[in-house]
Amino acid sequence: MSIKSILDHKISRKSFIRGMPAVAAAMAAAPAIQLAQTSAAVASEPETRPGYYGAPRTWMWNPNANTMVDTSKWKKAGPYTIGFSNASISNAWRVAFQHGVLWSAGQHRDEIAHLLVTDANDDPSKQIADIQDLISQGVDILLIAASTEDALDSVVGRATEQGIPVVMVDRKVKTPANYISYVTASDWALGRLEAQWLCETLGGKGNIVMLPGIAGSSVAEIRIKANEEVFSKFPDIKVLEKQYCDWNPATGKSVMAALIQKHGKAINGVLADSALQGYGAIEAFLDAGYKDGEFPPMTGGDVARMYQLANQHNIKMVGIDYPTSMGITGIETALDVLKGISVPDKVEVSFQVVTSPGADTISVKGDRHLLDHVSMSDPGDLSPSNGLPAGYNPSTFNPDYPK
């Protein structure tokens, strides 16, 4: 195993842990001549950054104890029936996330008899009905990505009261007692990082607009709180407007177009919490006549299209990828619960920080540059941090799983 193969390999939570001895051995055994050759290559080629594949930094840097949940009371013999209630598959991120859940179930078909899947189409009322239907079908555990944290709280709590364990993934409900564990990549960290980068990039002074996701979803609301926590440290940063964009490229484009028409060149920075609305915002700037190098600095992440546009038009940006691979980790966590293996009350999934070349700030350094993370030939709707087999294409991927 070469160093490059180690760094390039996309792995799930368990395979990373199992592979650590091999990684350490390969690193230790790397000959000095290889390192010398690498150093010489760096001197003559543009800098490349392979990315971060270590343990989740938000877990390692957490100054508090991580609570472990005893799951012995839910231990039962398999094979299992898992109910997966997805908020939607309404955008590229959600499609790749669901692909991860389905693919992971297929990898564990010796332990999973059935994976029952529902799609709420971003409708909380439908998702409540979906969850009630899954309960009526006698599922052993529920894996839920909640459309909104308030509306789904009661039905998730009722499932737990009926003895059905619940694992939240991607989006949670507001009452922690209503579920066992929450699989996420810290939205607090993501929100602070993107806001800190933007404030530092602007030299601590300027006018910005905020383009968050879906109002009421835990992911969007936590990121906004984290953004505002950072802004409080920069009194000369002014938020001109905050407009929810539903993690939708078309909405991001139309909202940004209206903001450009209203504020024009007074917009010094754009904080989009995802590339979904972020690349729509870039398209709005293009339609408004902005030339390469004229765009304000922007944040985003998760989807190849924004990284490609930022590279093409010389846009200074940072993307903190909210990894769709957490769908894979969600299945693994659900299986741990049913086996009676203790799990953390919050399972952190590692994310990549991606920057334009030369866009690092004193506090935020990129793990990868734009074209280390994606290529210009990748599908625009590709979620780079997917954890799926090499060559994954969301348009053609058709995972086989136990239905």
Secondary structure, 3 states (H helix, E strand, C coil): CCHHHHHHCCCCHHHHHHHHHHHHHHHHHCCHHHHHHHHHHHHHCCCCCCCCCCCCHHHHCCCCCCCEECCHHHCCCCCEEEEEEECCCCCHHHHHHHHHHHHHHHHCCCCEEEEEEEECCCCHHHHHHHHHHHHHCCCCEEEECCCCCCCCHHHHHHHHHCCCCEEEECCCCCCHHHCCEEEECCHHHHHHHHHHHHHHHCCCCEEEEEECCCCCCHHHHHHHHHHHHHHCCCCCEEEEEECCCCCCHHHHHHHHHHHHHHHHHHCCEEEECCHHHHHHHHHHHHHCCCCCCCCCCEEECCCHHHHHHHHHCCCCEEEECCCCCHHHHHHHHHHHHHCCCCEECEEECCCCEEECCCCCCCCCCCCEEHHHHCCCCCCCCCCCCCCCCCCCCCCCCCCCCCC
